Amino acid sequence: MSDKNNDQLSEKEQQELLEKYDAESKTRNLKGKMAHVIFLGLIAFSVFQLYTGVFGQLTAYIQRTIHLGFALSLIFLLFPAVRGMKKDKIPWYDYVLMLLSILVCGYWPVFYDTLVQQFGGISVVQMFVGGLAILLVLEAARRAVGLPITIIALIFLGYALLGPNIPGMFAHRGLSLEQLIQSMFFTTEGILGTPLQVSSTYIFLFLLFGAFLVQTGVGNYFNDLAISIAGKRVGGPAKVAIFSSALNGTISGSSVANTVTTGSYTIPMMKKLGYRKNFAGAVEAAASTGGQIMPPIMGAAAFLMIEFAGESYWNIAKAAIIPAILYFAGIWIMTHFEAKRTGLTGLPDEEIPSKITVLKKIHLLMPILAIVYFLFIGMSVERAAIYGILATVIVSLFRKDTRITPAKFIVALEQGARTALGVAAATACAGIIVGVVTKTGLGLKLGNSLVSIAGTIATSPEIQLMLTLIFTMITSIILGMGSPTTANYIITSTIALPAIVALNDNLDVAIPILAAHMFVFYFGIVADITPPVALAAFAASGISGGEPIRTGANAARLAIAAFIIPYMFVLNPTLLMIDSTVLEIIFALFTAILGMIAIGAGMIGYWYRRIKWFERILAIVTGLLLIYPEGYSDTIGFVLFAIQLVIQFISRDKSIQRRKTAS
């Protein structure tokens, strides 16, 4: 698309690319009365969430069903049933689905007293209402999130009904249709479970916070800030992409959206400087995907982790800091070595914004810092989000060009609700998966089966441990393909996580539960840059004009830290700042960064000079030893690192001297 020139993509081209790779962007473009109706519906959705955020949530069933009712009805009006349909018209059946969504989700608020006092089974009418709710959620998720999560949910529903007919260890008593519908819609174990609860409280408000930040122009400011800091360095545009994507990742819940919005600016800049198409796209895809693991928001998954892992928000954000630093440090280091290897320089002075211009808008970072402070002092997540929105509005008033006017305020409400539709559908659909796992005990069976398979192959407990982690990694990557961040984490933590938990029981190891959650979360996220279904890399190739699979392979290579570090923090949780002293954490971070330098050199094939294949292998081994936070491995790694560094300097100086003599 953008191969014909090096110019930044237009908004229309960005939208086309988003619609191609991001299910949440495939919306209708309506005009006239229905456009106004949908606009008002989105505003009402945000107002409802703000009201309950400020004045207190309604009872669980009512809060969640109203949230779901808003989401489902708006999805059927905004998202066409199939790609290629007219985007300026709503077919009659979508109006029917919208009305059914309102009736089904309105059933709980209207008959709340009857339902909470009801014991035993459910009536025929309730069977119909609950069954319809399941079908509506599945269809809404298919439209707004994508086919993968819908297929997984259907498989799990089939598993729940066909339990006695399934051979082997996965057999179970099975649920009748009545029992299944009751658990899916008339308890908090299914659609109305924890995932939707988090969506209807924490996540929506933080998405709204992000929408208000966008209205201040913070996205463009992130680009300017990144250029001013990294633009003049070796291979400047690639480092701008890394820095900018990390910043945008704090307010973006989608690696594909982050790739397209930031990449439309950075990828043409990288190509103009001389980076290869596939490498330029890979840098942006890897950096944008890393935005989902970047505190403080982490693609909204941090708020789900509060409930799933049973940890405080601050512990989760704190645990994510060092792995995120190492992830972006790894990409930064490898782009640096690639730039040195190919002789690429930084941006010219005329393309660097002045420091005064950048400093004038430094206040735009204050709401993000305020959110971190509010959470640090122990404020509730909802209250922190509300105060974050208020801080954004106040801070925007400091300058005329960042001011949130009444018109921008309304747009922020509309955009925040629009962003939340896919999340609501994803969490409701994921609730079906979680509900089936809870009812059938499938999670424990899956976990034990992976440990058992590893045990039949392994010759020692240590090998069994590593094999189980590898199997869990592969499972998480497969489950994460094509799913947005929130659904991705819910699915991997429900299906893949039990294998790591089972290790604690079967092998008598002590893997912290937060480390297990972070492990599956990381590998679910890197599915976006892992071929063959690497949506972020495919979107980046649409901007760079490169080959999708090669771009994905390059992105996976650049993001090598995401494939290594989870093993390290599961085996030794120092990198997550769990049960560690300040000195241990500082030392672990220092040696790990040295390790990323060695691994980066080995992956690119350049350090202070080009290095041969055996030197590359030695560099990677050295890096692994340094990243693993243990005294003996750090000592060996440090010695090897020092030896290689000395050899690099000596051989580089000799090479320079030979060139001088020859000239």
Secondary structure as UniProt FT lines:
FT   TURN            3..4
FT   HELIX           11..21
FT   HELIX           23..25
FT   HELIX           33..55
FT   HELIX           60..78
FT   TURN            83..84
FT   HELIX           92..110
FT   HELIX           112..116
FT   HELIX           124..144
FT   HELIX           147..161
FT   HELIX           163..165
FT   HELIX           168..170
FT   HELIX           177..185
FT   TURN            188..192
FT   HELIX           194..198
FT   HELIX           199..203
FT   HELIX           204..215
FT   TURN            216..217
FT   HELIX           218..230
FT   TURN            231..232
FT   TURN            234..235
FT   HELIX           236..249
FT   TURN            250..251
FT   HELIX           255..273
FT   HELIX           277..290
FT   HELIX           291..293
FT   TURN            295..297
FT   HELIX           298..300
FT   HELIX           301..309
FT   HELIX           313..342
FT   HELIX           349..351
FT   HELIX           355..360
FT   HELIX           362..365
FT   HELIX           366..376
FT   TURN            377..378
FT   HELIX           381..396
FT   TURN            397..398
FT   HELIX           400..402
FT   HELIX           406..440
FT   HELIX           442..457
FT   HELIX           461..480
FT   TURN            481..482
FT   HELIX           485..495
FT   HELIX           497..506
FT   HELIX           513..525
FT   HELIX           526..529
FT   TURN            531..532
FT   HELIX           535..544
FT   HELIX           548..558
FT   HELIX           560..571
FT   HELIX           573..576
FT   HELIX           582..604
FT   HELIX           613..627
FT   HELIX           631..662
//
